[in-house]
Amino acid sequence: MRIISSARKHRSPTEKARILAAYDASELSQAGFAARRGLVLSTLARWLRERREGQEDGPPEFVEVPRLASPAPRAASYRIHFPRGVVLELEPGFQAGELRALAKLIRDL
């Protein structure tokens, strides 16, 4: 006789992200991947849908960043585009410390 557990297994966001990354790297169908990983197909499909919808939330919110360089605006020398619509513009003469502070602000978004 086989006993089937109906208890749900709760996974952390980190674990879900690892599983989705493994799915992305695999060449398996959703059904094939779910079967090999012991996942319920509808769970995998829901996680993929949630991830997709999370990426389609619309334009990113703007965050005011304090001006760390000189107060007079100048043309940007470098423009770096990050995921989720974040753009970093660096002016001529920027300091390494300023770049570190900006990178920390972007990382914390």
C-alpha positions in Angstrom: 0.0 0.0 0.0 1.3 3.5 -0.9 0.6 6.5 1.3 0.6 9.9 -0.4 1.3 12.9 1.8 -0.9 15.9 1.2 1.4 18.2 3.2 2.7 21.1 1.2 6.4 21.8 1.1 7.2 25.4 1.6 10.2 26.7 -0.2 12.2 29.9 0.5 12.4 32.5 -2.2 16.1 31.6 -2.7 15.2 27.9 -3.2 12.5 28.9 -5.7 15.0 31.1 -7.6 17.5 28.2 -7.7 14.8 25.8 -9.0 13.7 28.3 -11.7 17.3 28.9 -12.7 17.7 25.1 -13.1 14.6 25.0 -15.2 15.8 27.8 -17.4 19.1 26.0 -17.9 17.4 22.7 -18.7 16.0 21.8 -22.1 13.1 20.0 -20.5 9.4 20.8 -20.7 7.7 22.1 -17.6 6.1 18.6 -17.1 9.4 16.8 -17.6 11.3 19.2 -15.3 8.6 19.0 -12.6 8.6 15.2 -12.7 12.4 15.0 -12.4 12.5 17.4 -9.5 9.5 15.9 -7.7 7.5 19.1 -8.1 3.8 19.4 -8.8 3.5 20.7 -12.4 1.0 23.4 -11.3 3.4 24.7 -8.7 6.2 25.1 -11.3 3.8 26.8 -13.7 2.6 29.2 -11.0 6.2 30.1 -10.0 7.0 30.8 -13.7 3.8 32.9 -14.1 4.6 34.9 -10.9 8.1 35.5 -12.1 6.9 36.7 -15.5 4.2 38.9 -14.0 6.8 40.4 -11.6 8.9 41.4 -14.6 5.9 43.0 -16.2 4.9 45.3 -13.4 5.4 48.4 -15.5 8.0 51.1 -15.3 10.2 51.1 -12.3 9.7 53.5 -9.5 12.1 56.4 -9.4 14.3 56.9 -6.4 15.8 60.2 -5.6 19.6 59.9 -5.4 21.5 62.6 -3.6 24.0 64.5 -5.8 27.4 63.3 -4.7 29.4 65.2 -7.3 29.4 69.0 -8.1 26.1 70.8 -7.9 26.2 72.0 -11.5 24.7 69.5 -13.9 26.9 68.4 -16.7 26.5 66.0 -19.6 27.0 62.3 -18.7 30.2 60.6 -20.0 28.9 57.1 -19.2 25.4 55.7 -19.1 25.0 52.2 -17.6 21.6 50.4 -18.0 20.8 47.9 -15.2 18.0 45.4 -15.1 14.5 46.7 -14.1 15.1 50.0 -15.9 17.7 51.4 -13.6 20.1 53.8 -15.5 23.3 55.1 -14.0 24.9 58.2 -15.6 28.4 59.2 -14.7 29.8 62.7 -15.3 33.3 63.6 -16.2 35.6 63.7 -13.2 33.5 61.3 -11.0 35.3 59.8 -8.0 35.7 56.1 -7.2 34.0 56.7 -3.8 31.0 58.3 -5.5 30.7 55.3 -7.8 30.8 52.9 -4.9 28.1 54.9 -3.1 25.9 54.9 -6.2 26.4 51.2 -6.8 25.4 50.5 -3.2 22.2 52.6 -3.7 21.4 50.6 -6.9 22.1 47.3 -5.2 19.8 48.1 -2.3 16.8 48.9 -4.6 
